[in-house]
Amino acid sequence: MTARPSATLAERYGHVVTVTPLDGGWCVASTLSELPLVFFSGAQAELSARRLARTFAEAGKDAHVIVRDRRNVQIGTVCYFAAEGEERPARTSSGL
C-alpha cells in the first residue's frame, strides 16, 4: 500500500492529498489520515482527491493535490487555498 504524504510536504503546502498508482487501481492518501482510499478508476481517484482538498480549503486550511501517472511520475498539481471570511471558489495553481 502507498504511504501517506510526508510531514515535510504538509509543512510546506498545508494538507497534501496524493493520487498514486497501485496494482489494479489507484490510491488517494492524505496527510490527515492513516487509511488511504482505493479506486479502480484514476478519474474517480482524482475526483475524490480534489473533493477532499476542497473540503480542507472550505474548513480554512490550504490543500495541495499531487497526481502521479502509472509510471509514478508527477503529472499535475492543484492548490486549494483556505477560504477567508466569505465563501469563495478555490483557485488552481496549475495543470489539471
Gaussian input, Z-matrix of N, CA and C with variables (Angstrom, degrees):
# hf/3-21g

backbone

0 1
 N
 C     1     B1
 C     2     B2     1     A1
 N     3     B3     2     A2     1     D1
 C     4     B4     3     A3     2     D2
 C     5     B5     4     A4     3     D3
 N     6     B6     5     A5     4     D4
 C     7     B7     6     A6     5     D5
 C     8     B8     7     A7     6     D6
 N     9     B9     8     A8     7     D7
 C    10    B10     9     A9     8     D8
 C    11    B11    10    A10     9     D9
 N    12    B12    11    A11    10    D10
 C    13    B13    12    A12    11    D11
 C    14    B14    13    A13    12    D12
 N    15    B15    14    A14    13    D13
 C    16    B16    15    A15    14    D14
 C    17    B17    16    A16    15    D15
 N    18    B18    17    A17    16    D16
 C    19    B19    18    A18    17    D17
 C    20    B20    19    A19    18    D18
 N    21    B21    20    A20    19    D19
 C    22    B22    21    A21    20    D20
 C    23    B23    22    A22    21    D21
 N    24    B24    23    A23    22    D22
 C    25    B25    24    A24    23    D23
 C    26    B26    25    A25    24    D24
 N    27    B27    26    A26    25    D25
 C    28    B28    27    A27    26    D26
 C    29    B29    28    A28    27    D27
 N    30    B30    29    A29    28    D28
 C    31    B31    30    A30    29    D29
 C    32    B32    31    A31    30    D30
 N    33    B33    32    A32    31    D31
 C    34    B34    33    A33    32    D32
 C    35    B35    34    A34    33    D33
 N    36    B36    35    A35    34    D34
 C    37    B37    36    A36    35    D35
 C    38    B38    37    A37    36    D36
 N    39    B39    38    A38    37    D37
 C    40    B40    39    A39    38    D38
 C    41    B41    40    A40    39    D39
 N    42    B42    41    A41    40    D40
 C    43    B43    42    A42    41    D41
 C    44    B44    43    A43    42    D42
 N    45    B45    44    A44    43    D43
 C    46    B46    45    A45    44    D44
 C    47    B47    46    A46    45    D45
 N    48    B48    47    A47    46    D46
 C    49    B49    48    A48    47    D47
 C    50    B50    49    A49    48    D48
 N    51    B51    50    A50    49    D49
 C    52    B52    51    A51    50    D50
 C    53    B53    52    A52    51    D51
 N    54    B54    53    A53    52    D52
 C    55    B55    54    A54    53    D53
 C    56    B56    55    A55    54    D54
 N    57    B57    56    A56    55    D55
 C    58    B58    57    A57    56    D56
 C    59    B59    58    A58    57    D57
 N    60    B60    59    A59    58    D58
 C    61    B61    60    A60    59    D59
 C    62    B62    61    A61    60    D60
 N    63    B63    62    A62    61    D61
 C    64    B64    63    A63    62    D62
 C    65    B65    64    A64    63    D63
 N    66    B66    65    A65    64    D64
 C    67    B67    66    A66    65    D65
 C    68    B68    67    A67    66    D66
 N    69    B69    68    A68    67    D67
 C    70    B70    69    A69    68    D68
 C    71    B71    70    A70    69    D69
 N    72    B72    71    A71    70    D70
 C    73    B73    72    A72    71    D71
 C    74    B74    73    A73    72    D72
 N    75    B75    74    A74    73    D73
 C    76    B76    75    A75    74    D74
 C    77    B77    76    A76    75    D75
 N    78    B78    77    A77    76    D76
 C    79    B79    78    A78    77    D77
 C    80    B80    79    A79    78    D78
 N    81    B81    80    A80    79    D79
 C    82    B82    81    A81    80    D80
 C    83    B83    82    A82    81    D81
 N    84    B84    83    A83    82    D82
 C    85    B85    84    A84    83    D83
 C    86    B86    85    A85    84    D84
 N    87    B87    86    A86    85    D85
 C    88    B88    87    A87    86    D86
 C    89    B89    88    A88    87    D87
 N    90    B90    89    A89    88    D88
 C    91    B91    90    A90    89    D89
 C    92    B92    91    A91    90    D90
 N    93    B93    92    A92    91    D91
 C    94    B94    93    A93    92    D92
 C    95    B95    94    A94    93    D93
 N    96    B96    95    A95    94    D94
 C    97    B97    96    A96    95    D95
 C    98    B98    97    A97    96    D96
 N    99    B99    98    A98    97    D97
 C   100   B100    99    A99    98    D98
 C   101   B101   100   A100    99    D99
 N   102   B102   101   A101   100   D100
 C   103   B103   102   A102   101   D101
 C   104   B104   103   A103   102   D102
 N   105   B105   104   A104   103   D103
 C   106   B106   105   A105   104   D104
 C   107   B107   106   A106   105   D105
 N   108   B108   107   A107   106   D106
 C   109   B109   108   A108   107   D107
 C   110   B110   109   A109   108   D108
 N   111   B111   110   A110   109   D109
 C   112   B112   111   A111   110   D110
 C   113   B113   112   A112   111   D111
 N   114   B114   113   A113   112   D112
 C   115   B115   114   A114   113   D113
 C   116   B116   115   A115   114   D114
 N   117   B117   116   A116   115   D115
 C   118   B118   117   A117   116   D116
 C   119   B119   118   A118   117   D117
 N   120   B120   119   A119   118   D118
 C   121   B121   120   A120   119   D119
 C   122   B122   121   A121   120   D120
 N   123   B123   122   A122   121   D121
 C   124   B124   123   A123   122   D122
 C   125   B125   124   A124   123   D123
 N   126   B126   125   A125   124   D124
 C   127   B127   126   A126   125   D125
 C   128   B128   127   A127   126   D126
 N   129   B129   128   A128   127   D127
 C   130   B130   129   A129   128   D128
 C   131   B131   130   A130   129   D129
 N   132   B132   131   A131   130   D130
 C   133   B133   132   A132   131   D131
 C   134   B134   133   A133   132   D132
 N   135   B135   134   A134   133   D133
 C   136   B136   135   A135   134   D134
 C   137   B137   136   A136   135   D135
 N   138   B138   137   A137   136   D136
 C   139   B139   138   A138   137   D137
 C   140   B140   139   A139   138   D138
 N   141   B141   140   A140   139   D139
 C   142   B142   141   A141   140   D140
 C   143   B143   142   A142   141   D141
 N   144   B144   143   A143   142   D142
 C   145   B145   144   A144   143   D143
 C   146   B146   145   A145   144   D144
 N   147   B147   146   A146   145   D145
 C   148   B148   147   A147   146   D146
 C   149   B149   148   A148   147   D147
 N   150   B150   149   A149   148   D148
 C   151   B151   150   A150   149   D149
 C   152   B152   151   A151   150   D150
 N   153   B153   152   A152   151   D151
 C   154   B154   153   A153   152   D152
 C   155   B155   154   A154   153   D153
 N   156   B156   155   A155   154   D154
 C   157   B157   156   A156   155   D155
 C   158   B158   157   A157   156   D156
 N   159   B159   158   A158   157   D157
 C   160   B160   159   A159   158   D158
 C   161   B161   160   A160   159   D159
 N   162   B162   161   A161   160   D160
 C   163   B163   162   A162   161   D161
 C   164   B164   163   A163   162   D162
 N   165   B165   164   A164   163   D163
 C   166   B166   165   A165   164   D164
 C   167   B167   166   A166   165   D165
 N   168   B168   167   A167   166   D166
 C   169   B169   168   A168   167   D167
 C   170   B170   169   A169   168   D168
 N   171   B171   170   A170   169   D169
 C   172   B172   171   A171   170   D170
 C   173   B173   172   A172   171   D171
 N   174   B174   173   A173   172   D172
 C   175   B175   174   A174   173   D173
 C   176   B176   175   A175   174   D174
 N   177   B177   176   A176   175   D175
 C   178   B178   177   A177   176   D176
 C   179   B179   178   A178   177   D177
 N   180   B180   179   A179   178   D178
 C   181   B181   180   A180   179   D179
 C   182   B182   181   A181   180   D180
 N   183   B183   182   A182   181   D181
 C   184   B184   183   A183   182   D182
 C   185   B185   184   A184   183   D183
 N   186   B186   185   A185   184   D184
 C   187   B187   186   A186   185   D185
 C   188   B188   187   A187   186   D186
 N   189   B189   188   A188   187   D187
 C   190   B190   189   A189   188   D188
 C   191   B191   190   A190   189   D189
 N   192   B192   191   A191   190   D190
 C   193   B193   192   A192   191   D191
 C   194   B194   193   A193   192   D192
 N   195   B195   194   A194   193   D193
 C   196   B196   195   A195   194   D194
 C   197   B197   196   A196   195   D195
 N   198   B198   197   A197   196   D196
 C   199   B199   198   A198   197   D197
 C   200   B200   199   A199   198   D198
 N   201   B201   200   A200   199   D199
 C   202   B202   201   A201   200   D200
 C   203   B203   202   A202   201   D201
 N   204   B204   203   A203   202   D202
 C   205   B205   204   A204   203   D203
 C   206   B206   205   A205   204   D204
 N   207   B207   206   A206   205   D205
 C   208   B208   207   A207   206   D206
 C   209   B209   208   A208   207   D207
 N   210   B210   209   A209   208   D208
 C   211   B211   210   A210   209   D209
 C   212   B212   211   A211   210   D210
 N   213   B213   212   A212   211   D211
 C   214   B214   213   A213   212   D212
 C   215   B215   214   A214   213   D213
 N   216   B216   215   A215   214   D214
 C   217   B217   216   A216   215   D215
 C   218   B218   217   A217   216   D216
 N   219   B219   218   A218   217   D217
 C   220   B220   219   A219   218   D218
 C   221   B221   220   A220   219   D219
 N   222   B222   221   A221   220   D220
 C   223   B223   222   A222   221   D221
 C   224   B224   223   A223   222   D222
 N   225   B225   224   A224   223   D223
 C   226   B226   225   A225   224   D224
 C   227   B227   226   A226   225   D225
 N   228   B228   227   A227   226   D226
 C   229   B229   228   A228   227   D227
 C   230   B230   229   A229   228   D228
 N   231   B231   230   A230   229   D229
 C   232   B232   231   A231   230   D230
 C   233   B233   232   A232   231   D231
 N   234   B234   233   A233   232   D232
 C   235   B235   234   A234   233   D233
 C   236   B236   235   A235   234   D234
 N   237   B237   236   A236   235   D235
 C   238   B238   237   A237   236   D236
 C   239   B239   238   A238   237   D237
 N   240   B240   239   A239   238   D238
 C   241   B241   240   A240   239   D239
 C   242   B242   241   A241   240   D240
 N   243   B243   242   A242   241   D241
 C   244   B244   243   A243   242   D242
 C   245   B245   244   A244   243   D243
 N   246   B246   245   A245   244   D244
 C   247   B247   246   A246   245   D245
 C   248   B248   247   A247   246   D246
 N   249   B249   248   A248   247   D247
 C   250   B250   249   A249   248   D248
 C   251   B251   250   A250   249   D249
 N   252   B252   251   A251   250   D250
 C   253   B253   252   A252   251   D251
 C   254   B254   253   A253   252   D252
 N   255   B255   254   A254   253   D253
 C   256   B256   255   A255   254   D254
 C   257   B257   256   A256   255   D255
 N   258   B258   257   A257   256   D256
 C   259   B259   258   A258   257   D257
 C   260   B260   259   A259   258   D258
 N   261   B261   260   A260   259   D259
 C   262   B262   261   A261   260   D260
 C   263   B263   262   A262   261   D261
 N   264   B264   263   A263   262   D262
 C   265   B265   264   A264   263   D263
 C   266   B266   265   A265   264   D264
 N   267   B267   266   A266   265   D265
 C   268   B268   267   A267   266   D266
 C   269   B269   268   A268   267   D267
 N   270   B270   269   A269   268   D268
 C   271   B271   270   A270   269   D269
 C   272   B272   271   A271   270   D270
 N   273   B273   272   A272   271   D271
 C   274   B274   273   A273   272   D272
 C   275   B275   274   A274   273   D273
 N   276   B276   275   A275   274   D274
 C   277   B277   276   A276   275   D275
 C   278   B278   277   A277   276   D276
 N   279   B279   278   A278   277   D277
 C   280   B280   279   A279   278   D278
 C   281   B281   280   A280   279   D279
 N   282   B282   281   A281   280   D280
 C   283   B283   282   A282   281   D281
 C   284   B284   283   A283   282   D282
 N   285   B285   284   A284   283   D283
 C   286   B286   285   A285   284   D284
 C   287   B287   286   A286   285   D285

   B1=1.4468
   B2=1.5279
   B3=1.3010
   B4=1.4483
   B5=1.5259
   B6=1.3251
   B7=1.4585
   B8=1.5280
   B9=1.3190
   B10=1.4557
   B11=1.5231
   B12=1.3356
   B13=1.4668
   B14=1.5300
   B15=1.3111
   B16=1.4663
   B17=1.5263
   B18=1.3173
   B19=1.4667
   B20=1.5240
   B21=1.3338
   B22=1.4597
   B23=1.5178
   B24=1.3321
   B25=1.4676
   B26=1.5154
   B27=1.3193
   B28=1.4612
   B29=1.5169
   B30=1.3224
   B31=1.4623
   B32=1.5254
   B33=1.3112
   B34=1.4664
   B35=1.5221
   B36=1.3375
   B37=1.4580
   B38=1.5291
   B39=1.3017
   B40=1.4624
   B41=1.5190
   B42=1.3055
   B43=1.4652
   B44=1.5208
   B45=1.3257
   B46=1.4616
   B47=1.5283
   B48=1.3292
   B49=1.4596
   B50=1.5269
   B51=1.3307
   B52=1.4584
   B53=1.5236
   B54=1.3235
   B55=1.4686
   B56=1.5237
   B57=1.3384
   B58=1.4617
   B59=1.5288
   B60=1.3328
   B61=1.4683
   B62=1.5247
   B63=1.3144
   B64=1.4704
   B65=1.5246
   B66=1.3147
   B67=1.4586
   B68=1.5253
   B69=1.3161
   B70=1.4569
   B71=1.5115
   B72=1.3344
   B73=1.4563
   B74=1.5114
   B75=1.3168
   B76=1.4607
   B77=1.5175
   B78=1.3195
   B79=1.4545
   B80=1.5281
   B81=1.3314
   B82=1.4593
   B83=1.5220
   B84=1.3380
   B85=1.4647
   B86=1.5217
   B87=1.3249
   B88=1.4573
   B89=1.5140
   B90=1.3268
   B91=1.4595
   B92=1.5219
   B93=1.3253
   B94=1.4681
   B95=1.5217
   B96=1.3217
   B97=1.4616
   B98=1.5176
   B99=1.3140
   B100=1.4696
   B101=1.5237
   B102=1.3459
   B103=1.4585
   B104=1.5221
   B105=1.3273
   B106=1.4567
   B107=1.5282
   B108=1.3130
   B109=1.4591
   B110=1.5147
   B111=1.3301
   B112=1.4646
   B113=1.5252
   B114=1.3435
   B115=1.4584
   B116=1.5249
   B117=1.3273
   B118=1.4610
   B119=1.5227
   B120=1.3231
   B121=1.4605
   B122=1.5279
   B123=1.3318
   B124=1.4671
   B125=1.5187
   B126=1.3160
   B127=1.4660
   B128=1.5286
   B129=1.3245
   B130=1.4623
   B131=1.5329
   B132=1.3163
   B133=1.4640
   B134=1.5220
   B135=1.3245
   B136=1.4643
   B137=1.5264
   B138=1.3140
   B139=1.4607
   B140=1.5340
   B141=1.3118
   B142=1.4583
   B143=1.5307
   B144=1.3251
   B145=1.4672
   B146=1.5253
   B147=1.3291
   B148=1.4712
   B149=1.5244
   B150=1.3232
   B151=1.4711
   B152=1.5236
   B153=1.3208
   B154=1.4533
   B155=1.5304
   B156=1.3210
   B157=1.4607
   B158=1.5271
   B159=1.3240
   B160=1.4685
   B161=1.5286
   B162=1.3279
   B163=1.4645
   B164=1.5299
   B165=1.3339
   B166=1.4650
   B167=1.5270
   B168=1.3275
   B169=1.4685
   B170=1.5228
   B171=1.3144
   B172=1.4608
   B173=1.5255
   B174=1.3311
   B175=1.4652
   B176=1.5321
   B177=1.3362
   B178=1.4581
   B179=1.5078
   B180=1.3356
   B181=1.4672
   B182=1.5265
   B183=1.3359
   B184=1.4652
   B185=1.5208
   B186=1.3395
   B187=1.4614
   B188=1.5178
   B189=1.3030
   B190=1.4605
   B191=1.5308
   B192=1.3276
   B193=1.4634
   B194=1.5266
   B195=1.3147
   B196=1.4691
   B197=1.5215
   B198=1.3404
   B199=1.4701
   B200=1.5274
   B201=1.3347
   B202=1.4697
   B203=1.5262
   B204=1.3332
   B205=1.4646
   B206=1.5257
   B207=1.3410
   B208=1.4762
   B209=1.5204
   B210=1.3361
   B211=1.4695
   B212=1.5262
   B213=1.3407
   B214=1.4618
   B215=1.5323
   B216=1.3270
   B217=1.4648
   B218=1.5240
   B219=1.3258
   B220=1.4654
   B221=1.5224
   B222=1.3445
   B223=1.4600
   B224=1.5212
   B225=1.3184
   B226=1.4518
   B227=1.5120
   B228=1.3287
   B229=1.4554
   B230=1.5198
   B231=1.3026
   B232=1.4588
   B233=1.5240
   B234=1.3341
   B235=1.4618
   B236=1.5144
   B237=1.3070
   B238=1.4610
   B239=1.5219
   B240=1.3262
   B241=1.4488
   B242=1.5184
   B243=1.3221
   B244=1.4592
   B245=1.5185
   B246=1.3215
   B247=1.4576
   B248=1.5213
   B249=1.3207
   B250=1.4677
   B251=1.5136
   B252=1.3098
   B253=1.4568
   B254=1.5136
   B255=1.3408
   B256=1.4644
   B257=1.5148
   B258=1.3178
   B259=1.4614
   B260=1.5109
   B261=1.3108
   B262=1.4575
   B263=1.5153
   B264=1.3179
   B265=1.4695
   B266=1.5212
   B267=1.3254
   B268=1.4635
   B269=1.5189
   B270=1.3292
   B271=1.4654
   B272=1.5097
   B273=1.3103
   B274=1.4597
   B275=1.5178
   B276=1.3192
   B277=1.4525
   B278=1.5253
   B279=1.3244
   B280=1.4624
   B281=1.5134
   B282=1.3057
   B283=1.4532
   B284=1.5042
   B285=1.2370
   B286=1.4308
   B287=1.4738
   A1=108.37
   A2=117.08
   A3=122.82
   A4=110.97
   A5=116.02
   A6=120.99
   A7=111.22
   A8=114.82
   A9=120.81
   A10=109.94
   A11=116.84
   A12=119.56
   A13=109.11
   A14=116.52
   A15=120.20
   A16=112.56
   A17=115.17
   A18=121.56
   A19=110.23
   A20=117.39
   A21=121.11
   A22=110.63
   A23=117.25
   A24=120.36
   A25=110.76
   A26=116.92
   A27=121.05
   A28=110.88
   A29=118.19
   A30=121.11
   A31=110.85
   A32=116.42
   A33=120.58
   A34=112.90
   A35=117.95
   A36=121.77
   A37=114.96
   A38=120.01
   A39=120.39
   A40=107.74
   A41=117.40
   A42=119.91
   A43=109.13
   A44=116.25
   A45=121.31
   A46=108.78
   A47=114.91
   A48=121.88
   A49=106.28
   A50=117.28
   A51=120.39
   A52=111.23
   A53=114.86
   A54=122.43
   A55=105.48
   A56=116.11
   A57=121.00
   A58=110.32
   A59=116.39
   A60=119.36
   A61=112.36
   A62=114.17
   A63=123.69
   A64=106.63
   A65=117.87
   A66=120.01
   A67=108.40
   A68=116.94
   A69=121.32
   A70=115.27
   A71=118.67
   A72=118.70
   A73=113.43
   A74=114.34
   A75=122.59
   A76=109.80
   A77=116.16
   A78=122.89
   A79=109.75
   A80=116.55
   A81=122.43
   A82=106.23
   A83=116.39
   A84=121.73
   A85=108.99
   A86=115.46
   A87=122.01
   A88=110.24
   A89=115.85
   A90=120.10
   A91=111.50
   A92=118.41
   A93=121.58
   A94=114.32
   A95=117.90
   A96=119.19
   A97=111.09
   A98=114.77
   A99=120.89
   A100=111.55
   A101=116.49
   A102=121.01
   A103=111.52
   A104=118.27
   A105=120.56
   A106=111.58
   A107=115.43
   A108=122.07
   A109=107.40
   A110=118.37
   A111=121.75
   A112=108.73
   A113=116.06
   A114=122.82
   A115=109.62
   A116=116.43
   A117=120.84
   A118=110.28
   A119=116.88
   A120=123.20
   A121=111.12
   A122=116.17
   A123=120.56
   A124=111.91
   A125=116.61
   A126=120.76
   A127=110.62
   A128=117.05
   A129=120.69
   A130=110.72
   A131=116.66
   A132=120.43
   A133=110.47
   A134=116.79
   A135=120.14
   A136=111.19
   A137=117.41
   A138=121.19
   A139=110.45
   A140=117.09
   A141=121.43
   A142=110.98
   A143=117.20
   A144=121.23
   A145=110.66
   A146=116.45
   A147=120.04
   A148=111.46
   A149=117.12
   A150=120.52
   A151=110.80
   A152=115.93
   A153=120.83
   A154=110.34
   A155=117.22
   A156=121.49
   A157=111.14
   A158=116.79
   A159=120.77
   A160=110.29
   A161=116.92
   A162=121.22
   A163=110.77
   A164=116.81
   A165=120.24
   A166=110.10
   A167=117.08
   A168=121.33
   A169=111.35
   A170=116.48
   A171=120.01
   A172=111.36
   A173=117.02
   A174=121.94
   A175=111.72
   A176=116.72
   A177=120.41
   A178=115.79
   A179=118.33
   A180=121.88
   A181=110.13
   A182=117.12
   A183=119.81
   A184=108.78
   A185=116.23
   A186=120.81
   A187=109.56
   A188=115.84
   A189=123.15
   A190=108.09
   A191=117.08
   A192=122.20
   A193=108.23
   A194=116.49
   A195=122.53
   A196=107.26
   A197=116.32
   A198=121.69
   A199=109.24
   A200=115.62
   A201=121.88
   A202=109.31
   A203=116.16
   A204=120.35
   A205=110.14
   A206=116.72
   A207=121.84
   A208=113.00
   A209=117.36
   A210=120.67
   A211=110.98
   A212=116.85
   A213=124.76
   A214=111.94
   A215=115.86
   A216=122.60
   A217=107.72
   A218=115.98
   A219=119.27
   A220=109.74
   A221=116.19
   A222=120.30
   A223=112.86
   A224=117.27
   A225=118.28
   A226=112.76
   A227=114.21
   A228=121.62
   A229=108.94
   A230=115.23
   A231=121.44
   A232=106.91
   A233=116.50
   A234=121.22
   A235=109.71
   A236=115.54
   A237=122.26
   A238=105.67
   A239=115.97
   A240=120.66
   A241=110.95
   A242=115.63
   A243=122.20
   A244=110.75
   A245=115.48
   A246=121.24
   A247=108.30
   A248=115.35
   A249=120.89
   A250=108.22
   A251=116.39
   A252=119.74
   A253=111.04
   A254=116.84
   A255=121.17
   A256=110.51
   A257=114.67
   A258=119.14
   A259=109.49
   A260=116.58
   A261=121.49
   A262=108.39
   A263=117.12
   A264=118.56
   A265=110.95
   A266=115.39
   A267=120.84
   A268=109.33
   A269=116.17
   A270=121.53
   A271=108.86
   A272=116.73
   A273=119.76
   A274=108.74
   A275=115.51
   A276=119.26
   A277=113.06
   A278=116.43
   A279=117.98
   A280=111.32
   A281=113.51
   A282=121.14
   A283=115.85
   A284=116.06
   A285=131.59
   A286=111.97
   D1=148.32
   D2=-179.12
   D3=-74.41
   D4=140.66
   D5=-179.19
   D6=-76.86
   D7=160.79
   D8=175.51
   D9=-65.13
   D10=155.72
   D11=173.14
   D12=-60.30
   D13=150.88
   D14=-175.05
   D15=-72.60
   D16=156.94
   D17=177.26
   D18=-64.07
   D19=-31.83
   D20=178.38
   D21=-61.63
   D22=-43.06
   D23=176.70
   D24=-62.83
   D25=-40.46
   D26=-179.60
   D27=-64.34
   D28=-38.92
   D29=178.13
   D30=-64.95
   D31=-36.63
   D32=-176.84
   D33=-79.91
   D34=-39.69
   D35=-171.44
   D36=-114.40
   D37=1.61
   D38=-171.33
   D39=85.22
   D40=-149.04
   D41=177.99
   D42=-69.65
   D43=135.61
   D44=-179.45
   D45=-115.43
   D46=132.52
   D47=176.45
   D48=-122.79
   D49=126.23
   D50=-178.95
   D51=-115.25
   D52=146.83
   D53=172.58
   D54=-116.37
   D55=116.66
   D56=-177.33
   D57=-133.00
   D58=155.23
   D59=-179.41
   D60=-76.21
   D61=149.28
   D62=171.68
   D63=-129.61
   D64=164.92
   D65=172.41
   D66=-63.06
   D67=114.99
   D68=177.67
   D69=79.18
   D70=12.18
   D71=-180.00
   D72=-178.44
   D73=-160.55
   D74=-176.32
   D75=-135.92
   D76=145.54
   D77=-178.11
   D78=-114.38
   D79=135.07
   D80=171.83
   D81=-113.95
   D82=115.30
   D83=-179.12
   D84=-119.40
   D85=149.86
   D86=-177.87
   D87=-132.08
   D88=152.22
   D89=176.59
   D90=-68.62
   D91=-13.12
   D92=-177.90
   D93=-98.88
   D94=-1.05
   D95=-175.49
   D96=-136.95
   D97=140.37
   D98=175.06
   D99=-78.00
   D100=-24.31
   D101=-174.70
   D102=-105.28
   D103=119.03
   D104=177.66
   D105=-77.84
   D106=161.02
   D107=171.72
   D108=-95.90
   D109=145.24
   D110=-178.64
   D111=-124.57
   D112=136.46
   D113=-178.22
   D114=-132.96
   D115=150.97
   D116=172.91
   D117=-77.98
   D118=-32.62
   D119=-174.98
   D120=-102.35
   D121=131.35
   D122=174.59
   D123=-63.50
   D124=-36.16
   D125=179.21
   D126=-64.01
   D127=-42.23
   D128=178.58
   D129=-66.97
   D130=-37.81
   D131=178.14
   D132=-63.89
   D133=-45.45
   D134=179.62
   D135=-64.35
   D136=-41.91
   D137=178.00
   D138=-60.47
   D139=-42.89
   D140=178.53
   D141=-64.05
   D142=-42.34
   D143=179.16
   D144=-62.30
   D145=-42.58
   D146=178.71
   D147=-64.94
   D148=-41.00
   D149=177.78
   D150=-61.81
   D151=-43.77
   D152=179.99
   D153=-62.21
   D154=-46.01
   D155=179.12
   D156=-63.64
   D157=-40.82
   D158=178.43
   D159=-62.27
   D160=-38.73
   D161=177.72
   D162=-63.22
   D163=-42.56
   D164=176.08
   D165=-58.95
   D166=-45.88
   D167=-178.40
   D168=-62.59
   D169=-42.07
   D170=179.03
   D171=-65.74
   D172=-24.37
   D173=177.81
   D174=-86.77
   D175=2.18
   D176=176.07
   D177=95.46
   D178=16.16
   D179=179.64
   D180=-121.17
   D181=134.62
   D182=174.66
   D183=-64.42
   D184=146.80
   D185=179.00
   D186=-140.10
   D187=146.80
   D188=-175.31
   D189=-130.95
   D190=123.71
   D191=177.48
   D192=-101.50
   D193=131.15
   D194=176.46
   D195=-119.52
   D196=124.63
   D197=-178.28
   D198=-113.91
   D199=131.25
   D200=178.00
   D201=-117.61
   D202=151.78
   D203=179.35
   D204=-91.11
   D205=-174.55
   D206=-177.53
   D207=-60.32
   D208=-24.92
   D209=177.94
   D210=-85.41
   D211=2.27
   D212=-177.30
   D213=67.33
   D214=30.05
   D215=176.51
   D216=-98.72
   D217=132.93
   D218=179.44
   D219=-64.46
   D220=126.20
   D221=-178.86
   D222=-116.92
   D223=-8.31
   D224=178.66
   D225=-173.72
   D226=157.62
   D227=174.55
   D228=-141.35
   D229=152.20
   D230=175.47
   D231=-141.10
   D232=134.31
   D233=175.54
   D234=-108.01
   D235=136.34
   D236=173.19
   D237=-116.75
   D238=120.87
   D239=-175.77
   D240=-93.18
   D241=145.45
   D242=-177.26
   D243=-57.89
   D244=135.69
   D245=176.35
   D246=-73.23
   D247=135.79
   D248=178.06
   D249=-119.38
   D250=124.69
   D251=178.93
   D252=66.95
   D253=-115.09
   D254=179.66
   D255=-68.53
   D256=152.18
   D257=176.64
   D258=-65.85
   D259=135.05
   D260=176.05
   D261=-138.09
   D262=153.19
   D263=-179.23
   D264=-67.40
   D265=148.22
   D266=176.87
   D267=-68.73
   D268=148.01
   D269=177.56
   D270=-106.38
   D271=140.27
   D272=178.67
   D273=-97.84
   D274=147.29
   D275=-178.15
   D276=-94.43
   D277=-29.29
   D278=-178.41
   D279=-169.46
   D280=165.33
   D281=168.80
   D282=60.61
   D283=-137.44
   D284=-173.96
   D285=-14.93

